[in-house]
Amino acid sequence: MARRRTLRALALLPVLALATAAAAGCAESTTGGGGTADGGVEVIKPGLLTTCTHMDYKPFQFHDQGKIVGFDVDLVDAIAKDMGLKQDIVDTPFEGIQSGEDLNTRRCDVAAAAMSITPTRQQNFDFSDPYFEATQALLVKKDANIRSLADLRGKKLGVQLSTTGEQYANDNKAANGYDVVQFEDLPLSVTAVQTGQVDAAVNDNSVLADFVKNNPEVEITTEFTTGDQYGIGMAKGNTALKERVNAALKKLKDNGEYDKIYEKWFGKKPQ
């Protein structure tokens, strides 16, 4: 819908005006328009809270019989409901989430992907108040006799790309003499332990504990206290949305709904 010069053809000005309006309409349709939540907070799609996440990361977000389910899914569903919205999930590579690109280009309103709050990520986008505490853990085959990072000297340690687990593995690599092997997602990294492609994998304790439940040939042999706390991401400077999400989180914790969601997915109430 390129504009044509009409300086010598004043009669075409009405046509140009129509073309300009049409172009604006086309640009708006590519983003699906905009909308507002209860309280007037702007969202990118009417009636929806669009959430970027990265599957599969069971039990936080994963596919089950054609549906996307999980702890994060239920939590953001509840937050969206409190805002007078429904959640719309976008599955996207984790690099685009943690770099802030997906949020700051308005691909999504929020990002919920069992994502630890880190100083680097805080430079790229804003976080809600913390909603989950986690730590790192080591997954190995049973009888592998690997109880610590020191036992991995000369061996291979699998990590998920762009995670705090990868950072922890790299920070301790020189002292313990192992090779770090990157994987795009959690399923690839834990399968690599099962098949012997790597000797161990490091990731968040909750997701590895969930994997062990249905895969008795592997086990968690140690955990590393890292102080990880998950937060919900939002575009840099979107204060109104951040305050609204935090208010919803507080309400869910105060009225017991958060505890119900937690117990559903982890079999116990939060400590």
N, C-alpha and C positions, 0 to 999 in steps of 0.2 A: 504494500500500500504506500509506495513512494510518492512524495509530493512533487508536483511539476510546477515550474515557474510560470506565473500568470500575470506578471507585471504589465504586459501589453495586452492582456485579455481580461479586462475587468468583469466582463460578462461571466467569466468562469469562476468568480469568487464564491458564489453560492455552492458550486460543485466542490470547490476546494474545501469549504467548510464542512460539507457532508463527508468528504473523504477523511478529513482530520478526525471527525467524530467517530467514523467507522473504525479508524486505526486505533483510537483510544479504546473502543469497545473490544477490539481483538486483543489488545494487550491485557485488558482486565480479565477476559475469559481464560487466558492461559494460567492465571493464578486461581481461578475459580471464584473470584470476588473475595469479599471479606465479610466479617460478621462480628458480633459482640457477644460476650458472655454476660451472665447476671452481674450487675454492677458496672457495666459499660466497658469491660476489658476487651480489647480488640483481639480477634483470632483470624486466621487466614481463610477459613472456610465457614460459612454460616452454619450454626448449630453443632459444630464439631470442634473438638480439641485434637488437633493433628499431632501425633506422637511418633517421633523417630526412635527406632530400636534396632537391635541386631540379633537375629536368630541364628541357631538355636542356643539358648543359654538357660537350660532347665535348672531349677524350677522358676526362674524369673520371667522368661518369655520363651515360648517354644510352640511348635505345632503339635496338635493332638487331634486326630480324626478330622482333619480339615479345618480346625479352628486354632486361633492363636490364644493361648492361655498362659497363666503364670501369676506369680506374686505381683510383679510390677504391673502386669495387665490389669489385675483386679484393683490394685491400689489407684492407678490412674483412671480406671473406670469410675471409681468412687469420687475422685477429685473432680473429674469432668461432670459427674452428676451434680455435685455440690455447686458447680458453676453454671448449671442449667444447660449442659452440653452432653454429647456423646463422644466417646473416644474413636478416632480413626487412626489406625496403625500403619506406619510406613516402614518396611524392612529395608535397611540401608547398610552399607559397609561401616564398620565401627570407626574407621579412620575419618570418615566424613562427619561423624558425630563428635568425636573427641577433639577434632581440629576446630570445631565451631562452624564449619562451612554450612552444614545443613540447617542450622538455626539462624545464622546471621544472613543467609540468603532467603529466609522465610520459606524453606521447604517444609518446615514443621514449626509448630508452636512450642513444643517441649520435646525433650529427649529423656527417655526412661529406659536404661539398658544396664541395670545393676552397675552403675558407673560411679567409681570412687571420685571423691572431691580431691583434686590435686592442685597445687599452685600453677602448674603449667596450663591445665584446663581452665582454671579461673581467669587466666589471661585471655582465653579464647571466647568464653561465654560465661554467663552467670549461673549460679546454682541455687536451688531451694535450700531450706534447712535440711540437715541430714535426716534420713528416714530409715537407715539400716546400717548396722555395724558388721564388718567382715574382717577376715584376715586371710593370709595366703596359706596354702597347704601343698604337700608333696604327694603325688599319686605314683605308685609303682606297682609292678606285678608282685603278687604274693611270692614269698621265698626269694625275692631278689636281693635281700640283705642290703637294702639301701634305706638308711634311717636318717640321713642328714645330707646336706649339700656336700659335705666333705667326702661322703661315700660315692659321689659322682665323678671323682677325679678321673679324667680320661674317657668319660662317658658323655652321652647326649641328653640334654634337658629340653623338653618341648615347652613352648610358651605360646600364648595367643597374642597375635599382633596388636600392638598399641594399648596393651593393658598394663595395670600396675604390677601384675605378675611378671610380665616381660621386663619391666624396669627393675624389679627386685632381683630377678635372675641375672640381669646384666650387671647390676651393682655388686653382686657377689661372685661373679664369674672368675675374675683374676685370682681371688683368694682360694678358690676351690677347684680350679683347673678343669672345668667341663666346657663342652661346646653347647651353645644355645641354638635351637632349631625353631624357626618361626612357623606358625600355622595361622590360617585365616580365621578360624573359629574354634570354639570349644570341642565340638564333635571330632574334628580332624585331629586335635591334639591328644585327646584321650584314646582315640582309636589307635594312634601311633604307639601309645604305651602297650596296648593289648597285642599289637602285631610285632612289637620289638623294633619298630623303626626308631624309637627313642627309648632310653632307659627309665625315664621319669618325666612327669609333667608338673608344672606349677600353675595354680590358678586359685580362685577364691574358694574358701573351704566349703561353703554351702553348695556350690554346684558340683564339686568333686564328691562330697558326701552323698548327694543325690545319685550320682552316677554309680557309686559303689554299691548302692542298694540293689541294683539290678545286674551287677557285673561282679560276682564274687571272686573272680580270678585276679582282681586288682584290689589295692587297699591304700589308705592314707597312713603314712608312717610318721609324719610330723607336721606341725603347723608353725608358722612364723608370725609373730605378733607385729603387725604393720600399722595398726590403728586406722585401717580403711573405713571410711564412711561413705555410703551412697547418697547421691543427691540427684534431683531432677534438673536437667539443664534447660536454660532459656536464653534467647538472644541477648547479647551484651546491651545493658542499659534498659531492658524492658522491665522497668520497676513495677509497673501496674500489674503485669502478669505474675511476677515473682511474689508480690505481696498477696495476690489472690490465691496462688497455689499454696503458699505458706499458711494462709488462714484456713484453707481446706484441710491441709495436713494436720494442723493443730486440732481442728474440730474432730477429725477421724480418730485421733489419739485420745481426745478427751471423752468421746462418746463410746469408746470401746470397739468401733468398727475396725480400726487398724489391727487390734489384737486378734479379732476374728479372722481377718485375712491372713495374718501371720500364722496362726495356728492351723489354718486350712492347708497351707503349703509346707510347714515345717514340723507339724505335729506337736507343737508346744507353744506356749505364750512367750513373748519376748522377755528377756531377762532385764 
